[in-house]
Amino acid sequence: MDIQYVARWVNGDGTEEFTHPDLPLTEVSITREIGVGRLTATVPPEFLAQVDHKGRRLITEWATAIYVYDTGDLFDAFLISDVTDEGDTASIDCVGWLGFLSGFPYRGTFSARDIHAEDAINEIVNSLDEWPGADVGLSTAFYGAFPDIGNPAPGDLPEIPTLPDKPPAFTEAQPKRPEYDYDDKARYNRLMRAYEKDRKAWRERRDAAREIEMDYQGQVRDRENAQDKYEWTLDRAAYRLNWWTTHDLLRELQSVLGDIDAQVKVAHTEYSDGSIEHRLEFFSEKHTRVTAVDLVEGENVIERVDITAGTDKHAKSVVVLGAGEGKGMLRSTYHYEAGGDEGLQRVQTHIDKGLGSQYRVSRLADRLVRRRRHWKGYGTVTVIDTDKPGSGNGFDVGDEIMYRTTDRDGFDHEAWVLVTRIVMKPAEELLEIDIEPIEEVATS
């Protein structure tokens, strides 16, 4: 490895200034991963007093960016977040570009039903523009199909009853009472009997019409109540950002990615004019499959990885508890078959008070229990630095590569795996790569 640590001053208006060609960093650990990323290193204490061409300290928290080049190719970039000076030693801790979102609250209010996940993510990222000096040049790109969010869970929406035709108004006139006939009382009595009979029938028809009208009005009210509940359910499920609950943009972004089973990495592209684009690349099920690179135990993989099975504690059921207290806690359970040929039941309980919606609770439960016991899990592989990884070079986090190894019983395993983290250790000229399976493992 031929590593160079270039320093730039980030102005907060989308521009940067070159300040140093190669910082004297030692004991460096560089982590490029799906997510934030990190760089830690030590620096000569006296170097902390060095200034750039404008008199600014070269090493300044939340101003100095470090660009890591491997043999002239850009591997990753980081922002210094913490400097520790202990007199005879000094160290720096840096976060990837995504980590800049951490700690920023949302300043306004936003609410949308049935919103594209891409629009919600852009709203989060672009809200940095509301803060002066917070433009670090972030852009977004999306790969794959993303679901809409801000929708109720299946079965939550009430059914709106169909309203029957409005019954006709009862307009029949009441029978008229006959006038008294002093000359023919017998005739009058006959007319009165007929009148009483007609009036009784008329009243029955009137009362029946009233019953029909009352029943219709009751159905109207039921439908209006169902519509109100329907709208309330939609409004309750709407995706929201606001200043009184959204206190950390990074956490909110990570929650949205969890909701939609998506991931993000930061890609840095350097152009011929010296400008650098910092692009948040969001991807769902669609990854780049790299066929030019294989990880093979005994060849470029020099440290054996443990192969483990299934979910935590071999759980076939997962109970997730979210926000709320007592009976009011949000709760969801997902499980696979247990008993008989499937083996005994095991349950894992996961509590996260940051889960503020039933949708997020349910999604997490599903995600935690998804991998069955016959899936194989991997940890970290140690690789000889034969292929340059990183932003735009060789293979990168978020790529699929072939992994070949043997298990403890001597069976050969091969599977396409997802690269989730690359840790570069320049002093040892080694890479530590975290991988996870993306499909069933072939056994021979």
C-alpha positions as CSV (number, residue, x, y, z in Angstrom):
1,M,0.0,0.0,0.0
2,D,1.1,3.5,-0.8
3,I,-1.2,5.7,1.3
4,Q,-1.5,9.5,1.1
5,Y,-3.5,11.6,3.5
6,V,-4.5,14.8,1.8
7,A,-6.1,17.6,3.8
8,R,-8.8,20.0,2.6
9,W,-10.6,22.8,4.4
10,V,-14.4,22.4,4.1
11,N,-16.0,25.9,3.9
12,G,-19.6,24.9,4.5
13,D,-20.9,26.5,1.3
14,G,-20.2,23.4,-0.9
15,T,-16.6,24.4,-1.7
16,E,-13.3,23.1,-0.3
17,E,-9.7,24.3,-0.3
18,F,-6.5,22.2,-0.5
19,T,-4.4,22.7,2.6
20,H,-1.8,19.9,2.9
21,P,-0.5,17.2,0.5
22,D,0.2,14.4,3.0
23,L,-0.6,14.6,6.7
24,P,2.0,12.7,8.9
25,L,-0.5,10.2,10.3
26,T,0.6,7.0,12.1
27,E,-1.3,4.0,13.7
28,V,-4.0,4.6,11.1
29,S,-7.2,2.5,10.9
30,I,-9.5,3.3,8.0
31,T,-13.0,1.9,8.0
32,R,-15.0,2.2,4.9
33,E,-18.4,0.7,5.4
34,I,-22.1,0.7,4.4
35,G,-23.1,3.6,6.6
36,V,-20.9,6.2,8.2
37,G,-17.3,5.0,8.2
38,R,-14.4,6.0,10.4
39,L,-10.7,6.9,10.5
40,T,-8.6,7.0,13.6
41,A,-4.9,7.9,13.7
42,T,-2.2,9.5,15.8
43,V,-0.4,12.7,14.8
44,P,2.7,14.4,16.2
45,P,1.5,16.8,18.9
46,E,3.6,19.6,17.5
47,F,1.8,19.3,14.2
48,L,-1.5,20.4,15.9
49,A,-0.1,23.9,15.9
50,Q,0.6,23.9,12.1
51,V,-1.5,26.4,10.1
52,D,-2.5,26.6,6.5
53,H,-2.0,29.4,4.0
54,K,-4.8,31.4,5.6
55,G,-3.6,31.0,9.2
56,R,-6.1,28.3,10.1
57,R,-5.0,25.3,12.0
58,L,-4.5,22.3,9.7
59,I,-6.1,19.9,12.1
60,T,-9.5,21.4,13.1
61,E,-12.6,19.6,14.2
62,W,-15.5,19.9,11.8
63,A,-13.5,21.9,9.3
64,T,-10.6,19.7,8.1
65,A,-11.3,16.8,5.7
66,I,-8.9,14.0,5.2
67,Y,-8.8,12.3,1.8
68,V,-7.2,8.8,1.7
69,Y,-5.4,7.9,-1.5
70,D,-4.1,4.4,-2.2
71,T,-1.4,4.6,-4.9
72,G,-2.9,7.7,-6.3
73,D,-6.6,6.5,-6.3
74,L,-9.1,8.0,-3.9
75,F,-10.2,5.3,-1.4
76,D,-12.4,7.3,1.0
77,A,-12.8,10.7,2.7
78,F,-13.5,11.7,6.3
79,L,-14.2,14.8,8.4
80,I,-12.2,15.3,11.6
81,S,-14.7,15.1,14.5
82,D,-12.5,15.0,17.5
83,V,-8.9,15.9,18.4
84,T,-7.2,14.6,21.6
85,D,-4.0,16.3,22.7
86,E,-2.4,14.6,25.7
87,G,0.9,16.5,25.6
88,D,3.3,13.8,24.3
89,T,0.7,12.1,22.1
90,A,-2.1,13.4,19.9
91,S,-4.9,11.5,18.1
92,I,-7.7,12.3,15.7
93,D,-11.1,10.6,15.2
94,C,-12.9,11.1,11.9
95,V,-16.3,10.2,10.5
96,G,-17.3,9.6,7.0
97,W,-19.3,12.2,5.1
98,L,-22.6,10.6,6.1
99,G,-21.7,11.2,9.8
100,F,-22.0,14.9,9.3
101,L,-25.8,14.5,9.6
102,S,-25.4,13.3,13.2
103,G,-26.7,15.8,15.7
104,F,-28.6,18.1,13.3
105,P,-32.3,18.5,14.2
106,Y,-35.0,19.1,11.6
107,R,-35.9,22.8,11.8
108,G,-39.4,22.8,10.2
109,T,-42.4,20.6,9.8
110,F,-43.1,18.1,7.1
111,S,-45.9,15.6,6.6
112,A,-46.8,13.4,3.6
113,R,-48.9,10.4,2.9
114,D,-47.9,7.7,0.6
115,I,-44.6,9.3,-0.2
116,H,-41.8,7.8,-2.3
117,A,-38.9,6.8,-0.1
118,E,-36.5,8.7,-2.3
119,D,-38.5,11.9,-1.7
120,A,-38.4,11.3,2.1
121,I,-34.6,10.7,2.0
122,N,-34.0,13.8,0.0
123,E,-36.1,15.9,2.4
124,I,-33.9,14.6,5.3
125,V,-30.6,15.3,3.5
126,N,-31.6,18.6,1.9
127,S,-32.8,19.9,5.3
128,L,-29.1,20.6,6.0
129,D,-29.6,23.6,3.8
130,E,-31.6,25.2,6.6
131,W,-28.4,25.6,8.6
132,P,-25.8,28.1,7.7
133,G,-22.3,26.6,7.1
134,A,-23.7,23.1,6.7
135,D,-23.3,22.6,3.0
136,V,-20.6,19.9,2.6
137,G,-21.5,19.1,-1.0
138,L,-23.8,16.1,-0.4
139,S,-25.8,14.7,-3.3
140,T,-28.0,11.6,-3.5
141,A,-28.4,8.8,-6.0
142,F,-30.8,5.8,-5.9
143,Y,-30.3,2.3,-7.3
144,G,-33.0,-0.3,-7.3
145,A,-36.7,-0.2,-6.5
146,F,-37.8,1.5,-3.3
147,P,-41.3,1.2,-1.7
148,D,-43.5,4.1,-0.7
149,I,-43.7,5.0,3.0
150,G,-46.2,6.9,5.1
151,N,-48.9,4.2,4.6
152,P,-50.9,2.3,7.2
153,A,-49.9,-1.3,7.9
154,P,-52.1,-3.8,6.0
155,G,-55.4,-4.3,7.7
156,D,-55.3,-1.0,9.6
157,L,-57.5,0.9,7.2
158,P,-61.2,0.5,8.0
159,E,-63.6,-0.6,5.3
160,I,-65.9,2.2,4.2
161,P,-69.4,0.9,3.8
162,T,-71.3,1.5,0.6
163,L,-74.1,4.0,1.0
164,P,-77.4,2.8,-0.5
165,D,-79.6,5.0,-2.6
166,K,-81.3,7.7,-0.6
167,P,-84.9,6.6,0.0
168,P,-87.6,8.9,-1.5
169,A,-89.2,11.4,0.8
170,F,-92.6,10.5,2.2
171,T,-94.9,13.1,0.7
172,E,-98.2,11.3,0.8
173,A,-100.9,13.6,2.2
174,Q,-102.8,12.5,5.4
175,P,-106.3,11.3,4.7
176,K,-108.9,14.0,5.2
177,R,-111.5,13.6,8.0
178,P,-115.0,13.6,6.7
179,E,-117.4,16.4,7.7
180,Y,-120.2,15.5,10.0
181,D,-123.5,14.8,8.2
182,Y,-126.4,15.8,10.3
183,D,-128.9,14.5,7.8
184,D,-127.3,11.0,7.3
185,K,-125.6,9.8,10.4
186,A,-125.3,6.2,9.0
187,R,-123.4,7.4,6.0
188,Y,-121.2,9.6,8.2
189,N,-120.3,6.6,10.4
190,R,-119.4,4.6,7.3
191,L,-117.1,7.4,6.1
192,M,-115.5,7.7,9.6
193,R,-114.8,4.0,9.7
194,A,-113.1,4.2,6.3
195,Y,-111.3,7.3,7.4
196,E,-109.9,5.6,10.5
197,K,-108.8,2.6,8.5
198,D,-107.1,4.9,5.9
199,R,-105.5,7.0,8.6
200,K,-104.1,3.9,10.3
201,A,-102.7,2.6,7.1
202,W,-101.2,6.1,6.3
203,R,-99.6,6.3,9.7
204,E,-98.0,2.8,9.2
205,R,-96.7,3.9,5.8
206,R,-95.4,7.2,7.4
207,D,-93.7,5.3,10.3
208,A,-92.2,2.8,7.9
209,A,-90.8,5.6,5.8
210,R,-89.4,7.3,8.9
211,E,-87.7,4.0,9.9
212,I,-86.2,3.7,6.5
213,E,-85.0,7.3,6.7
214,M,-83.6,6.8,10.2
215,D,-81.8,3.7,9.1
216,Y,-80.4,5.5,6.0
217,Q,-79.3,8.4,8.2
218,G,-77.6,5.9,10.6
219,Q,-75.8,4.4,7.6
220,V,-74.7,7.9,6.5
221,R,-73.3,8.5,10.0
222,D,-71.5,5.1,10.0
223,R,-70.0,5.9,6.6
224,E,-68.9,9.4,7.7
225,N,-67.4,7.9,10.9
226,A,-65.6,5.3,8.8
227,Q,-64.4,8.0,6.4
228,D,-63.1,10.0,9.4
229,K,-61.3,7.0,10.8
230,Y,-60.0,6.2,7.4
231,E,-58.5,9.7,7.1
232,W,-57.3,9.6,10.7
233,T,-55.5,6.3,10.0
234,L,-53.9,7.7,6.8
235,D,-52.9,10.9,8.7
236,R,-51.5,8.9,11.6
237,A,-49.4,6.8,9.3
238,A,-48.1,9.8,7.3
239,Y,-44.4,10.2,7.2
240,R,-43.5,13.2,9.4
241,L,-40.5,15.3,10.2
242,N,-40.7,18.1,12.7
243,W,-38.6,20.1,15.1
244,W,-40.1,18.7,18.3
245,T,-39.5,15.0,17.5
246,T,-36.8,14.8,14.8
247,H,-33.7,15.6,16.8
248,D,-31.0,13.8,14.8
249,L,-31.1,13.6,11.0
250,L,-28.7,10.7,10.8
251,R,-30.8,8.6,13.1
252,E,-33.9,9.5,11.1
253,L,-32.2,8.5,7.9
254,Q,-31.1,5.2,9.4
255,S,-34.7,4.6,10.6
256,V,-36.1,5.2,7.1
257,L,-33.5,2.8,5.6
258,G,-34.5,0.2,8.1
259,D,-38.1,0.7,7.1
260,I,-37.5,0.0,3.5
261,D,-34.6,-2.5,3.8
262,A,-32.2,-0.3,2.0
263,Q,-28.6,0.7,2.5
264,V,-26.3,3.6,1.8
265,K,-22.7,4.2,1.1
266,V,-20.8,7.3,0.3
267,A,-19.0,7.6,-3.1
268,H,-16.4,10.3,-3.6
269,T,-15.7,11.2,-7.2
270,E,-12.7,13.5,-8.1
271,Y,-12.9,15.4,-11.3
272,S,-10.1,16.8,-13.5
273,D,-10.7,20.3,-12.3
274,G,-9.9,19.2,-8.7
275,S,-13.5,19.3,-7.5
276,I,-14.9,16.3,-5.6
277,E,-18.4,15.1,-5.5
278,H,-19.7,13.5,-2.3
279,R,-22.6,11.2,-3.3
280,L,-24.9,9.3,-1.0
281,E,-25.7,6.1,-2.9
282,F,-28.8,4.4,-1.7
283,F,-29.5,0.9,-2.9
284,S,-32.1,-1.8,-2.2
285,E,-31.9,-5.3,-3.5
286,K,-29.8,-4.3,-6.5
287,H,-26.0,-4.5,-5.9
288,T,-23.0,-4.6,-8.2
289,R,-21.8,-8.1,-8.7
290,V,-18.0,-8.0,-9.2
291,T,-16.6,-11.1,-11.0
292,A,-13.0,-10.0,-11.3
293,V,-12.4,-10.4,-7.5
294,D,-12.9,-13.6,-5.4
295,L,-12.2,-14.1,-1.7
296,V,-10.6,-17.5,-1.4
297,E,-9.4,-19.0,1.8
298,G,-5.8,-20.0,1.5
299,E,-5.1,-17.6,-1.4
300,N,-5.9,-14.0,-0.7
301,V,-7.8,-14.8,2.6
302,I,-5.2,-15.5,5.2
303,E,-7.3,-15.7,8.3
304,R,-10.1,-18.2,8.6
305,V,-13.6,-16.8,9.3
306,D,-16.1,-18.5,11.6
307,I,-19.2,-19.8,9.8
308,T,-22.2,-19.5,12.1
309,A,-25.8,-20.4,11.5
310,G,-29.0,-18.4,11.5
311,T,-30.4,-15.7,13.7
312,D,-29.3,-14.6,17.2
313,K,-29.7,-17.5,19.6
314,H,-31.2,-19.5,16.7
315,A,-34.4,-17.6,17.2
316,K,-37.4,-18.7,15.2
317,S,-39.6,-16.0,16.8
318,V,-38.8,-12.4,17.5
319,V,-40.8,-10.0,19.7
320,V,-40.0,-6.3,19.2
321,L,-41.2,-3.7,21.7
322,G,-41.1,-0.1,20.8
323,A,-42.2,3.3,22.2
324,G,-44.8,3.5,25.0
325,E,-45.2,2.1,28.5
326,G,-47.1,-0.8,29.9
327,K,-50.0,-2.0,27.7
328,G,-49.4,1.0,25.5
329,M,-46.1,-0.3,24.2
330,L,-45.9,-0.8,20.5
331,R,-45.4,-4.6,19.9
332,S,-44.9,-6.9,17.0
333,T,-44.1,-10.6,16.7
334,Y,-42.7,-12.5,13.6
335,H,-42.0,-16.2,13.6
336,Y,-41.3,-19.3,11.6
337,E,-42.7,-22.8,12.2
338,A,-41.4,-24.6,15.3
339,G,-41.8,-28.0,16.7
340,G,-41.6,-31.4,15.1
341,D,-39.2,-31.6,12.2
342,E,-38.5,-27.8,12.6
343,G,-37.0,-28.2,16.0
344,L,-37.7,-26.5,19.3
345,Q,-39.0,-22.9,19.5
346,R,-36.6,-20.2,20.5
347,V,-37.6,-16.5,21.1
348,Q,-35.6,-13.3,21.0
349,T,-37.0,-10.1,22.5
350,H,-35.7,-6.8,21.2
351,I,-36.6,-3.5,22.9
352,D,-36.0,-0.2,21.1
353,K,-37.8,2.9,22.6
354,G,-36.8,4.8,19.5
355,L,-39.3,2.9,17.4
356,G,-42.2,5.3,17.4
357,S,-44.6,3.7,14.9
358,Q,-46.2,0.3,14.6
359,Y,-44.9,0.1,11.0
360,R,-41.3,0.4,12.2
361,V,-41.8,-2.1,15.0
362,S,-43.2,-4.6,12.5
363,R,-40.5,-4.0,9.9
364,L,-37.8,-4.6,12.5
365,A,-39.4,-7.8,13.8
366,D,-39.6,-9.1,10.2
367,R,-36.0,-8.2,9.5
368,L,-34.6,-9.7,12.7
369,V,-36.2,-13.1,12.1
370,R,-35.9,-13.3,8.4
371,R,-32.7,-15.4,8.1
372,R,-33.5,-19.1,8.8
373,R,-31.2,-21.4,10.6
374,H,-30.0,-23.0,7.4
375,W,-28.5,-19.7,6.3
376,K,-24.8,-19.3,7.0
377,G,-23.4,-16.2,8.6
378,Y,-19.8,-14.9,8.3
379,G,-17.7,-12.5,10.3
380,T,-14.6,-10.7,9.2
381,V,-12.1,-12.0,6.7
382,T,-8.5,-10.8,6.6
383,V,-7.3,-10.3,3.1
384,I,-3.9,-9.6,1.5
385,D,-4.0,-6.3,-0.2
386,T,-3.9,-7.5,-3.8
387,D,-6.8,-5.6,-5.3
388,K,-7.4,-2.0,-4.5
389,P,-10.9,-1.5,-3.0
390,G,-12.7,1.8,-2.2
391,S,-14.7,4.5,-3.8
392,G,-14.6,3.8,-7.5
393,N,-11.7,1.3,-7.5
394,G,-11.8,-2.5,-7.6
395,F,-14.5,-3.7,-5.3
396,D,-16.3,-1.6,-2.8
397,V,-18.8,-1.8,0.1
398,G,-22.2,-2.6,-1.3
399,D,-20.7,-4.9,-3.9
400,E,-21.3,-8.6,-4.3
401,I,-18.2,-10.8,-4.5
402,M,-17.7,-14.6,-4.5
403,Y,-16.4,-16.1,-1.2
404,R,-15.0,-19.6,-1.1
405,T,-14.0,-21.4,2.1
406,T,-14.4,-24.7,3.9
407,D,-16.3,-25.4,7.2
408,R,-15.1,-27.2,10.2
409,D,-16.3,-30.5,8.8
410,G,-14.2,-30.0,5.6
411,F,-17.1,-29.2,3.3
412,D,-16.5,-26.7,0.6
413,H,-18.7,-23.6,0.7
414,E,-19.1,-20.9,-1.9
415,A,-21.6,-18.1,-1.9
416,W,-22.1,-14.6,-3.3
417,V,-21.6,-12.3,-0.3
418,L,-22.2,-8.6,0.3
419,V,-19.2,-6.5,1.4
420,T,-20.4,-4.4,4.3
421,R,-17.2,-3.0,5.7
422,I,-13.6,-2.6,4.6
423,V,-11.0,-1.8,7.2
424,M,-7.6,-0.8,5.8
425,K,-4.5,-1.2,8.0
426,P,-1.7,0.5,6.0
427,A,1.1,-0.4,8.4
428,E,0.3,-4.2,8.0
429,E,-0.7,-3.9,4.4
430,L,-3.9,-5.9,5.2
431,L,-7.6,-5.5,4.7
432,E,-10.2,-6.7,7.1
433,I,-13.5,-7.2,5.2
434,D,-16.9,-7.8,6.8
435,I,-19.2,-9.9,4.6
436,E,-22.7,-11.3,4.9
437,P,-24.5,-13.9,2.7
438,I,-27.1,-12.7,0.2
439,E,-28.3,-16.1,-0.9
440,E,-28.3,-19.7,0.2
441,V,-24.8,-21.2,0.6
442,A,-23.8,-24.0,-1.9
443,T,-22.3,-27.0,-0.2
444,S,-20.2,-29.7,-1.8
